[in-house]
Amino acid sequence: MAKINQYTEDNIRSLDWKEHIRMRPGMYIGKLGDGSSPDDGIYILLKEVLDNSIDEFVMGAGKTIEVSVQSSKVTVRDYGRGIPLGKLIDVVSKMNTGGKYDTRAFKKAVGLNGVGTKAVNALSDYFKVESNRDGKTAFAEFNRGVLEIENPPEESSRRRGTKVTFTPDESIFKNFKFRNEYIARMLKNYVYLNPGLTIVFNNEKFHSKDGLKDLLEERIKDTQISYPIIHLKGNDIELAITHSRTQYSEEYHSFVNGQNTTQGGTHLSSFREAFVKTIREFYGKNYDSSDIRKSIVAAISIKVMEPVFESQTKTKLGSTEMGGDLPSVRVYINDFLKNKLDNFLHKNSAVAEALNKKILQAEKERKELSGIRKLARERAKKASLHNKKLRDCRVHFGDLKNARRLDTTLFITEGDSASGSITKSRDVNTQAVFSLRGKPLNSYGMSKKIVYENEEFNLLQAALNIEDSIENLRYNNIVIATDADVDGMHIRLLLITFFLQFFPELIRSGHLFILQTPLFRVRNKKETIYCYSELERISAIEKLQPKPEITRFKGLGEISPDEFGHFIGDDIRLDPVMLDEDKSIEELLSFYMGKNTPDRQSFIIDNLKVELDIIE
């Protein structure tokens, strides 16, 4: 008879607040990551602290927030009311403690569950909170949630407000690095949503006068649009809408109470539905919804009483009610558009005419492509059934879907040997593999038609589920995994061109990455070191003297599955593909993928010299 594991009182444990957060950090801040993705945990820590400062501004206290990020040390200083001094320690170290339970103090705050700063405290190896109010100052310092220094209130002439300093714990956030581009984007969103607020980030000022209109203008900078941005505002809602002439899919930026809901939610689905309904009624025509929304670029922000999000990271709104005496979210947004957008179009005939022209053009293109799209979908479905190209992960087939959506990754690789190594060593719960056959087509300057006619592009689009919108993107991380040689680099460039040409919002939203794999393995009988550069190889040789064994990995297929597991697991190294805000997509594609030019030749030679200098 098989032995049954004992289950007694000794198996029952009670964890204090910091132990639980440190044991289950994903419950509080989503995925951990190393800072290569904008939704990695280190940015959530910053956001949780910032949300408190933003709520102070919303309540009319403090117009400036100062943010400093120096290496791994983060400091946030606001000039709000300051945390009540007698509750300073409780607010950052006792669960379910905070002012946001009292709607008299915070009516439409982002954080409502009293967890945010506690999570930051528990997950930092240094955390300091300081409050200045009523002519007095108090502060406390913690290490991984444990109180180490408590300085009671004392007389002070400092300006009122709260200052928080923290350093993420490297034992939890391994090899992490803050990327200023992601932080700047986050801070810009805060000022767009709060006109009049100034955020100073490492001495650079961010400020907005026209809210979401400013946000959209930055997003579409150097992009051709069909008509000037439509900007509509109400008591608890703000919208900015236009259509791109060059983009194919839908692009949305949605917010609730100042929180960037990257996964959308009830407010975004309600907007998409209400926009279609309003347009149909205005023009008196039953246009197809896909034609109305094709190429739309829009931003929506609403304020809800006590919002309910689908996770602690607040990336998707679950609330169906606005709160108070207001109707449901769906009815509220529909009524707003029916009134405001309809009136705007009646008063701005040139915009109405341009929008109608855009819809008719989308309808014409859809009908021209209908046969091709139907065949393409059938091919994609057939390929999926026979599992020829895509080896999916389990998240899409069970209860893990919502819990681990942020961890989902699709590796795009080339060749059977490389895809085989990744497939054998991957985490089957969250990691999928898409195998290319040869080099992709250079899609620069081509129309969307090529995406359906080209088998590789069509199947990749279907695997990602991004034909019409990235709202239902199946994988949070899209990772290009190719050999670190000339052919591999070329494939990377061709794939990046494909995404820039047809799905630039994937890159803007921080979903595209390059997998870094080691070039060398240096080892002796006691230790193995994987090296990602020539400099690391030299350093490893010096460390493992006298004569360690050195292996040069020429391709991904040469790395055994057992070893590959290290490089796509906890120690994964990803380089995010990021857009230079000073250059348009057309400029980038023309420079790198257009006809050869002296400028590009000089660029390659200059950068090659830099690389050679480093190696030498």
C-alpha positions as CSV (number, residue, x, y, z in Angstrom):
1,M,0.0,0.0,0.0
2,A,1.4,3.4,-1.0
3,K,2.4,5.6,1.9
4,I,0.2,8.7,2.3
5,N,1.9,12.0,3.0
6,Q,1.1,13.2,6.5
7,Y,-1.1,16.3,6.8
8,T,-1.1,17.7,10.4
9,E,-1.2,21.1,12.3
10,D,2.5,21.3,11.7
11,N,1.9,21.7,8.0
12,I,-0.2,24.9,8.6
13,R,1.8,28.2,8.4
14,S,0.8,31.8,8.9
15,L,3.0,34.3,7.1
16,D,3.3,37.9,8.1
17,W,2.7,40.6,5.5
18,K,6.3,40.9,4.2
19,E,6.9,37.1,4.1
20,H,3.8,36.6,2.0
21,I,4.8,39.4,-0.5
22,R,8.3,38.1,-0.8
23,M,7.2,34.5,-1.2
24,R,4.5,35.4,-3.8
25,P,5.6,38.6,-5.4
26,G,3.7,37.9,-8.6
27,M,0.4,38.3,-6.8
28,Y,1.3,41.9,-6.0
29,I,3.4,43.2,-8.9
30,G,2.9,40.8,-11.8
31,K,5.9,39.3,-13.4
32,L,9.4,40.0,-12.0
33,G,11.6,40.5,-15.1
34,D,14.9,42.3,-15.4
35,G,13.7,45.7,-16.6
36,S,13.8,44.8,-20.3
37,S,10.0,45.0,-20.5
38,P,7.8,48.0,-19.5
39,D,5.6,45.8,-17.3
40,D,8.4,44.3,-15.4
41,G,8.2,44.4,-11.6
42,I,10.8,47.2,-11.0
43,Y,8.6,49.6,-12.9
44,I,5.5,48.5,-11.0
45,L,7.3,49.3,-7.8
46,L,7.9,52.8,-9.1
47,K,4.4,53.1,-10.2
48,E,3.0,52.1,-6.9
49,V,4.9,54.9,-5.2
50,L,4.0,57.4,-7.9
51,D,0.3,56.6,-7.7
52,N,0.2,57.9,-4.2
53,S,1.8,61.2,-5.3
54,I,-0.6,61.5,-8.3
55,D,-3.5,61.0,-6.0
56,E,-2.3,63.9,-3.9
57,F,-2.3,66.1,-7.0
58,V,-5.8,64.9,-8.0
59,M,-7.0,65.9,-4.6
60,G,-5.5,69.4,-5.1
61,A,-2.3,69.0,-3.1
62,G,1.0,69.5,-4.8
63,K,1.6,70.4,-8.5
64,T,5.1,69.0,-8.8
65,I,6.6,65.6,-8.4
66,E,10.3,64.9,-8.5
67,V,11.6,61.5,-9.6
68,S,15.3,60.4,-9.6
69,V,16.6,57.1,-10.8
70,Q,20.4,56.7,-10.3
71,S,21.5,53.1,-11.1
72,S,19.3,51.0,-8.9
73,K,18.3,53.7,-6.4
74,V,14.9,55.4,-6.9
75,T,13.6,58.5,-5.2
76,V,10.1,60.0,-5.5
77,R,9.3,63.4,-3.8
78,D,5.9,65.0,-3.9
79,Y,4.6,68.2,-2.3
80,G,1.2,66.9,-1.3
81,R,-0.3,66.8,2.2
82,G,2.3,64.4,3.6
83,I,1.4,61.1,5.3
84,P,0.0,61.8,8.8
85,L,3.1,61.4,11.0
86,G,1.6,59.2,13.6
87,K,0.7,56.6,11.0
88,L,3.9,56.9,8.9
89,I,5.2,53.4,9.7
90,D,1.7,51.7,9.6
91,V,1.0,53.1,6.1
92,V,4.1,51.3,4.6
93,S,4.2,48.2,6.7
94,K,0.6,47.2,7.7
95,M,-1.6,45.5,5.2
96,N,-5.0,47.0,4.6
97,T,-3.9,50.3,6.1
98,G,-4.1,53.6,4.1
99,G,-6.1,56.8,3.5
100,K,-7.8,55.4,0.3
101,Y,-10.3,53.5,2.3
102,D,-11.8,56.8,3.3
103,T,-13.5,58.3,0.3
104,R,-13.6,61.7,2.0
105,A,-9.8,61.9,1.5
106,F,-9.5,60.0,-1.9
107,K,-12.6,60.0,-4.1
108,K,-11.2,58.5,-7.3
109,A,-7.8,57.1,-6.5
110,V,-5.9,54.5,-8.4
111,G,-4.9,52.3,-5.4
112,L,-7.7,51.2,-3.2
113,N,-6.5,48.1,-1.4
114,G,-3.7,49.4,0.8
115,V,-1.0,47.1,-0.7
116,G,1.1,49.3,-3.0
117,T,3.8,50.8,-0.8
118,K,3.9,47.7,1.4
119,A,4.9,45.6,-1.7
120,V,7.6,48.1,-2.5
121,N,8.9,48.0,1.1
122,A,8.9,44.2,1.3
123,L,10.6,43.8,-2.1
124,S,13.4,46.4,-1.5
125,D,16.6,45.8,0.3
126,Y,16.5,49.5,1.2
127,F,13.3,51.5,1.7
128,K,13.0,54.9,3.3
129,V,9.8,56.9,3.8
130,E,9.8,60.5,5.0
131,S,6.8,62.8,5.7
132,N,6.8,66.5,6.1
133,R,3.7,68.3,7.4
134,D,2.5,70.7,10.1
135,G,6.1,72.1,10.5
136,K,7.5,68.7,11.4
137,T,9.4,65.8,9.8
138,A,9.5,62.1,10.5
139,F,11.1,59.2,8.7
140,A,11.6,55.4,8.9
141,E,14.0,53.1,7.1
142,F,13.5,49.4,6.3
143,N,15.4,46.4,4.9
144,R,13.2,43.9,3.1
145,G,10.2,45.1,5.1
146,V,12.0,45.0,8.5
147,L,12.0,48.3,10.3
148,E,15.6,49.3,11.1
149,I,15.5,53.0,11.9
150,E,12.6,55.1,13.2
151,N,13.0,58.8,13.6
152,P,10.1,60.3,15.5
153,P,8.6,63.7,14.5
154,E,10.8,66.7,15.0
155,E,10.6,70.4,14.1
156,S,11.4,71.2,10.5
157,S,11.2,73.9,7.9
158,R,11.0,71.5,4.9
159,R,8.1,71.9,2.5
160,R,5.2,69.6,3.1
161,G,4.9,66.3,1.2
162,T,6.2,62.8,1.1
163,K,9.6,61.4,0.0
164,V,10.2,57.7,-0.7
165,T,13.5,56.2,-1.6
166,F,14.0,52.5,-2.4
167,T,16.4,50.0,-4.0
168,P,14.8,46.8,-5.5
169,D,16.1,43.6,-3.9
170,E,18.6,42.0,-6.3
171,S,17.8,38.5,-4.8
172,I,14.3,38.9,-6.3
173,F,14.9,41.1,-9.3
174,K,18.0,39.4,-10.8
175,N,20.3,41.3,-13.0
176,F,17.8,44.1,-13.3
177,K,18.4,47.4,-15.0
178,F,16.1,50.5,-15.1
179,R,15.6,51.8,-18.6
180,N,15.0,55.5,-18.7
181,E,12.9,55.2,-21.9
182,Y,10.2,53.2,-20.1
183,I,10.2,55.4,-17.1
184,A,9.9,58.5,-19.3
185,R,6.9,57.0,-21.1
186,M,5.2,56.2,-17.8
187,L,5.8,59.7,-16.5
188,K,4.6,61.3,-19.7
189,N,1.3,59.3,-19.4
190,Y,0.9,60.7,-15.9
191,V,1.2,64.3,-17.1
192,Y,-1.1,63.7,-20.1
193,L,-3.7,62.5,-17.7
194,N,-3.2,65.3,-15.3
195,P,-2.9,68.6,-17.1
196,G,-1.2,71.1,-14.9
197,L,1.0,68.5,-13.2
198,T,4.8,68.8,-13.6
199,I,7.0,65.8,-13.2
200,V,10.8,66.3,-13.1
201,F,12.7,63.2,-14.0
202,N,16.5,63.4,-13.6
203,N,16.2,67.2,-14.2
204,E,14.0,66.8,-17.3
205,K,10.6,68.4,-17.0
206,F,7.4,66.8,-18.3
207,H,4.2,68.9,-18.5
208,S,1.0,68.8,-20.5
209,K,-1.6,71.4,-21.4
210,D,-4.1,69.5,-23.5
211,G,-4.0,66.1,-21.9
212,L,-4.8,63.1,-24.2
213,K,-4.5,65.4,-27.3
214,D,-0.9,65.9,-26.4
215,L,-0.5,62.1,-25.8
216,L,-1.9,61.3,-29.3
217,E,0.2,64.0,-31.0
218,E,3.3,62.4,-29.6
219,R,2.3,58.9,-30.6
220,I,1.5,60.0,-34.2
221,K,4.5,62.3,-34.6
222,D,5.7,62.3,-38.2
223,T,2.8,60.0,-39.1
224,Q,0.3,60.9,-41.7
225,I,-3.3,61.2,-40.3
226,S,-6.6,61.4,-42.1
227,Y,-7.9,64.3,-40.1
228,P,-6.9,66.5,-37.1
229,I,-7.3,64.9,-33.7
230,I,-10.8,65.0,-32.2
231,H,-10.5,65.9,-28.6
232,L,-13.6,65.5,-26.3
233,K,-13.8,66.0,-22.6
234,G,-16.5,65.4,-19.9
235,N,-16.6,65.4,-16.1
236,D,-15.3,61.8,-15.8
237,I,-14.1,61.1,-19.4
238,E,-11.7,62.3,-22.0
239,L,-11.2,61.1,-25.5
240,A,-8.7,61.8,-28.3
241,I,-9.4,60.2,-31.7
242,T,-7.9,60.1,-35.2
243,H,-7.2,57.7,-38.1
244,S,-3.7,56.9,-39.5
245,R,-3.1,56.9,-43.2
246,T,-0.2,54.5,-43.0
247,Q,-1.0,52.2,-40.1
248,Y,-3.2,49.1,-40.7
249,S,-4.5,47.9,-37.3
250,E,-6.2,49.6,-34.4
251,E,-4.2,51.3,-31.7
252,Y,-5.6,52.3,-28.3
253,H,-4.2,53.9,-25.2
254,S,-6.6,53.4,-22.3
255,F,-6.6,54.7,-18.7
256,V,-8.7,54.4,-15.5
257,N,-8.2,56.9,-12.7
258,G,-4.8,57.7,-14.2
259,Q,-3.8,54.0,-14.4
260,N,-2.6,52.8,-17.9
261,T,-4.8,49.8,-18.5
262,T,-2.6,48.1,-21.1
263,Q,-5.0,45.2,-21.4
264,G,-8.0,47.4,-21.8
265,G,-11.2,46.3,-20.0
266,T,-14.8,47.3,-19.9
267,H,-14.2,50.9,-20.7
268,L,-12.2,50.2,-23.9
269,S,-14.6,47.5,-25.2
270,S,-17.4,50.0,-24.5
271,F,-15.6,52.7,-26.4
272,R,-15.0,50.5,-29.4
273,E,-18.7,49.5,-29.5
274,A,-20.0,53.1,-28.9
275,F,-17.7,54.6,-31.6
276,V,-19.1,52.2,-34.2
277,K,-22.7,52.8,-33.2
278,T,-22.2,56.6,-33.2
279,I,-20.6,56.6,-36.7
280,R,-23.3,54.4,-38.2
281,E,-26.0,56.7,-36.8
282,F,-24.3,59.9,-37.9
283,Y,-23.7,58.7,-41.5
284,G,-27.0,56.7,-41.6
285,K,-25.1,53.7,-43.1
286,N,-24.5,50.2,-41.6
287,Y,-20.8,50.3,-42.2
288,D,-18.8,47.2,-41.1
289,S,-17.3,47.7,-37.7
290,S,-13.8,46.7,-39.0
291,D,-14.0,49.4,-41.7
292,I,-14.9,52.0,-39.1
293,R,-12.1,51.2,-36.7
294,K,-9.4,50.3,-39.2
295,S,-6.3,52.4,-38.6
296,I,-7.9,54.2,-35.7
297,V,-5.5,55.7,-33.1
298,A,-7.4,56.6,-30.0
299,A,-6.9,57.4,-26.3
300,I,-9.6,57.1,-23.6
301,S,-9.5,58.0,-19.9
302,I,-12.3,57.6,-17.4
303,K,-12.7,58.1,-13.7
304,V,-14.5,55.5,-11.7
305,M,-15.5,55.3,-8.1
306,E,-13.7,52.4,-6.4
307,P,-12.6,50.6,-9.6
308,V,-12.2,46.9,-9.7
309,F,-9.2,45.6,-11.7
310,E,-8.6,42.0,-12.8
311,S,-5.2,41.9,-11.0
312,Q,-3.1,43.8,-8.5
313,T,-1.1,45.4,-11.4
314,K,-4.3,47.1,-12.5
315,T,-3.8,46.6,-16.3
316,K,-7.4,45.6,-17.1
317,L,-10.6,47.1,-15.8
318,G,-13.3,44.7,-14.6
319,S,-15.8,47.3,-13.3
320,T,-19.1,47.6,-15.1
321,E,-20.3,50.5,-13.0
322,M,-19.1,54.2,-12.9
323,G,-20.2,54.5,-9.2
324,G,-22.4,57.0,-7.4
325,D,-25.4,58.2,-9.4
326,L,-23.9,57.5,-12.8
327,P,-25.0,54.8,-15.1
328,S,-22.9,51.7,-16.1
329,V,-19.6,52.2,-17.8
330,R,-21.1,51.0,-21.1
331,V,-24.1,53.3,-21.0
332,Y,-22.0,56.3,-19.8
333,I,-19.5,56.0,-22.6
334,N,-22.2,55.4,-25.2
335,D,-24.2,58.4,-24.2
336,F,-21.1,60.6,-24.1
337,L,-20.1,59.7,-27.7
338,K,-23.6,59.9,-29.0
339,N,-23.8,63.4,-27.7
340,K,-20.3,64.9,-28.0
341,L,-18.9,63.1,-31.0
342,D,-22.1,63.5,-33.0
343,N,-22.2,67.2,-32.2
344,F,-18.5,67.5,-33.2
345,L,-19.0,65.9,-36.6
346,H,-22.0,68.1,-37.3
347,K,-20.0,71.2,-36.5
348,N,-16.8,70.1,-38.3
349,S,-17.9,69.0,-41.8
350,A,-14.3,68.8,-43.2
351,V,-13.4,66.2,-40.5
352,A,-16.7,64.3,-41.0
353,E,-16.0,64.1,-44.7
354,A,-12.4,62.9,-44.2
355,L,-13.5,60.3,-41.7
356,N,-16.2,59.0,-44.1
357,K,-13.6,58.9,-46.9
358,K,-11.3,56.8,-44.7
359,I,-14.1,54.4,-43.9
360,L,-15.0,54.0,-47.6
361,Q,-11.3,53.4,-48.4
362,A,-11.1,50.7,-45.7
363,E,-14.3,49.1,-47.1
364,K,-12.9,49.0,-50.6
365,E,-9.6,47.5,-49.4
366,R,-11.4,44.9,-47.3
367,K,-13.5,43.7,-50.2
368,E,-10.5,43.6,-52.5
369,L,-8.7,41.5,-49.9
370,S,-11.7,39.4,-48.8
371,G,-10.8,36.4,-51.0
372,I,-7.1,36.5,-50.1
373,R,-7.9,36.9,-46.4
374,K,-10.3,34.0,-46.4
375,L,-7.7,31.7,-48.0
376,A,-5.1,33.0,-45.6
377,R,-7.2,32.2,-42.6
378,E,-7.9,28.7,-43.9
379,R,-4.2,28.1,-44.4
380,A,-3.4,29.4,-40.9
381,K,-6.1,27.2,-39.4
382,K,-4.8,24.2,-41.3
383,A,-1.2,24.8,-40.3
384,S,-2.3,25.2,-36.7
385,L,-4.2,22.0,-36.7
386,H,-1.2,20.1,-38.0
387,N,1.2,22.0,-35.7
388,K,3.6,22.7,-38.5
389,K,4.8,26.1,-37.5
390,L,3.6,26.9,-34.0
391,R,4.3,25.0,-30.8
392,D,1.9,26.7,-28.4
393,C,2.0,27.0,-24.6
394,R,-0.6,25.8,-22.1
395,V,-1.6,29.2,-20.9
396,H,-4.1,29.5,-23.8
397,F,-5.8,26.3,-22.8
398,G,-6.5,26.4,-19.1
399,D,-6.8,28.4,-15.9
400,L,-3.4,29.9,-16.3
401,K,-4.6,32.3,-18.9
402,N,-5.3,35.3,-16.7
403,A,-2.8,34.4,-13.9
404,R,0.2,34.2,-16.1
405,R,-0.7,36.3,-19.2
406,L,2.2,38.7,-18.6
407,D,4.7,35.8,-18.7
408,T,3.6,34.5,-22.1
409,T,6.4,34.5,-24.7
410,L,6.6,33.5,-28.3
411,F,10.1,32.7,-29.6
412,I,10.5,33.3,-33.3
413,T,13.4,31.2,-34.6
414,E,14.8,29.9,-37.9
415,G,15.6,26.3,-38.7
416,D,14.7,22.9,-37.2
417,S,17.7,22.6,-35.0
418,A,17.3,26.0,-33.3
419,S,13.6,25.6,-32.8
420,G,14.1,22.0,-31.6
421,S,16.5,23.2,-28.9
422,I,14.1,25.9,-27.7
423,T,11.1,23.6,-27.8
424,K,12.8,20.9,-25.7
425,S,14.1,23.4,-23.1
426,R,11.2,25.9,-22.8
427,D,8.6,26.3,-20.1
428,V,5.6,24.6,-21.8
429,N,3.2,26.6,-19.6
430,T,4.1,30.0,-20.9
431,Q,6.6,29.7,-23.7
432,A,5.7,29.0,-27.3
433,V,7.9,28.6,-30.4
434,F,7.2,29.7,-34.0
435,S,9.6,28.3,-36.6
436,L,10.5,30.2,-39.7
437,R,11.5,28.5,-42.9
438,G,14.4,30.5,-44.4
439,K,14.7,34.2,-44.5
440,P,11.5,36.3,-44.4
441,L,10.7,38.6,-47.2
442,N,11.8,42.3,-47.0
443,S,8.4,43.9,-46.6
444,Y,9.6,47.5,-46.7
445,G,7.2,49.6,-48.9
446,M,4.8,46.7,-49.4
447,S,1.0,46.8,-48.7
448,K,-0.9,44.7,-46.2
449,K,-1.8,42.4,-49.0
450,I,1.6,40.8,-48.8
451,V,0.9,39.7,-45.2
452,Y,-1.9,37.4,-46.4
453,E,-0.1,36.2,-49.5
454,N,3.2,35.4,-47.8
455,E,2.8,32.2,-45.8
456,E,5.4,33.1,-43.2
457,F,3.8,36.5,-42.4
458,N,0.3,35.2,-42.6
459,L,0.9,32.3,-40.1
460,L,2.9,34.6,-37.8
461,Q,0.1,37.2,-37.8
462,A,-2.4,34.4,-37.0
463,A,-0.2,33.0,-34.2
464,L,-0.1,36.4,-32.6
465,N,-3.8,37.1,-33.2
466,I,-3.1,40.7,-34.4
467,E,-4.9,40.8,-37.8
468,D,-7.2,43.7,-36.7
469,S,-5.9,44.9,-33.3
470,I,-3.3,44.1,-30.8
471,E,-5.9,44.2,-28.0
472,N,-6.1,40.4,-28.0
473,L,-2.4,39.8,-28.5
474,R,-1.8,36.1,-27.5
475,Y,1.8,36.6,-26.2
476,N,3.0,39.5,-24.1
477,N,6.6,39.0,-25.2
478,I,7.6,38.4,-28.8
479,V,11.2,37.3,-28.9
480,I,13.3,37.1,-32.0
481,A,15.7,34.2,-31.4
482,T,18.3,33.9,-34.2
483,D,22.0,33.0,-34.5
484,A,24.5,35.7,-33.7
485,D,26.0,35.7,-37.1
486,V,25.4,37.7,-40.3
487,D,22.5,35.6,-41.5
488,G,20.9,35.7,-38.0
489,M,21.3,39.5,-37.9
490,H,19.7,39.8,-41.3
491,I,16.7,37.7,-40.2
492,R,16.3,40.0,-37.1
493,L,16.3,43.0,-39.3
494,L,13.7,41.6,-41.7
495,L,11.4,40.6,-38.9
496,I,11.7,44.0,-37.2
497,T,10.9,45.6,-40.6
498,F,7.8,43.4,-40.8
499,F,6.6,44.6,-37.4
500,L,7.5,48.3,-38.1
501,Q,5.8,48.2,-41.4
502,F,2.5,46.6,-40.4
503,F,2.3,46.5,-36.6
504,P,4.4,49.4,-35.1
505,E,2.2,49.6,-32.0
506,L,3.6,46.2,-30.9
507,I,7.0,47.9,-30.7
508,R,5.7,51.1,-29.2
509,S,3.9,49.1,-26.5
510,G,7.2,47.2,-25.6
511,H,6.3,43.7,-26.8
512,L,9.2,43.0,-29.2
513,F,12.6,41.7,-28.0
514,I,15.9,40.2,-29.2
515,L,17.1,37.1,-27.4
516,Q,20.7,37.2,-26.3
517,T,22.5,33.9,-26.2
518,P,26.1,33.2,-25.3
519,L,28.8,33.2,-27.9
520,F,31.2,31.2,-25.7
521,R,31.3,28.6,-23.0
522,V,34.4,28.7,-20.8
523,R,34.8,26.0,-18.2
524,N,37.0,23.8,-16.1
525,K,36.2,20.9,-13.8
526,K,34.7,23.1,-11.1
527,E,32.9,25.9,-12.9
528,T,31.2,26.9,-16.2
529,I,30.9,30.5,-17.4
530,Y,28.8,31.5,-20.4
531,C,30.1,34.6,-22.2
532,Y,28.0,37.0,-24.3
533,S,30.9,39.0,-25.7
534,E,34.6,38.8,-26.4
535,L,35.3,40.9,-23.3
536,E,33.4,38.4,-21.1
537,R,35.3,35.5,-22.7
538,I,38.7,37.2,-21.9
539,S,37.5,37.8,-18.3
540,A,36.3,34.2,-17.9
541,I,39.6,32.8,-19.2
542,E,41.5,34.9,-16.6
543,K,39.2,33.8,-13.8
544,L,39.4,30.0,-14.7
545,Q,43.2,29.8,-15.4
546,P,45.4,28.0,-16.3
547,K,43.8,26.4,-19.4
548,P,40.0,26.2,-19.4
549,E,38.1,24.5,-22.1
550,I,36.6,27.1,-24.6
551,T,33.7,26.4,-26.8
552,R,32.4,28.8,-29.5
553,F,28.7,28.5,-30.2
554,K,28.2,29.1,-33.9
555,G,24.4,28.8,-33.8
556,L,21.5,28.1,-31.5
557,G,21.2,24.6,-32.7
558,E,24.7,23.8,-31.3
559,I,23.5,24.6,-27.8
560,S,22.1,21.5,-26.1
561,P,18.5,21.7,-24.7
562,D,19.8,21.3,-21.2
563,E,22.1,24.3,-21.6
564,F,19.5,26.3,-23.5
565,G,17.1,26.0,-20.5
566,H,19.4,28.5,-18.6
567,F,19.2,31.1,-21.4
568,I,15.4,31.2,-21.7
569,G,14.7,30.7,-18.0
570,D,15.4,32.8,-14.9
571,D,18.7,34.0,-16.5
572,I,17.1,35.0,-19.8
573,R,18.7,38.1,-21.4
574,L,16.4,40.2,-23.6
575,D,17.2,43.4,-25.5
576,P,14.0,45.4,-26.1
577,V,13.4,46.8,-29.6
578,M,12.6,50.4,-28.9
579,L,11.7,53.3,-31.2
580,D,13.7,56.4,-31.3
581,E,11.2,59.2,-30.7
582,D,13.2,61.6,-32.7
583,K,12.8,59.6,-35.9
584,S,9.7,58.5,-37.8
585,I,9.1,54.9,-38.7
586,E,9.4,55.9,-42.4
587,E,12.8,57.4,-41.8
588,L,14.0,54.3,-40.0
589,L,12.8,51.9,-42.6
590,S,14.1,54.0,-45.5
591,F,17.5,54.3,-43.9
592,Y,18.0,50.6,-43.0
593,M,15.9,48.8,-45.6
594,G,15.7,51.1,-48.6
595,K,18.2,51.4,-51.4
596,N,21.9,51.5,-50.4
597,T,23.0,55.0,-49.5
598,P,26.4,56.6,-48.7
599,D,25.0,57.5,-45.3
600,R,24.1,53.9,-44.4
601,Q,27.5,52.7,-45.6
602,S,29.2,55.3,-43.4
603,F,27.0,54.2,-40.5
604,I,28.0,50.6,-40.8
605,I,31.7,51.3,-41.2
606,D,31.7,53.7,-38.2
607,N,29.9,51.2,-35.9
608,L,32.1,48.3,-37.1
609,K,35.2,50.3,-36.1
610,V,33.7,50.9,-32.6
611,E,33.1,47.2,-32.2
612,L,36.6,46.3,-33.4
613,D,38.1,48.9,-30.9
614,I,36.2,47.2,-28.1
615,I,37.4,43.7,-29.0
616,E,41.0,44.9,-29.4
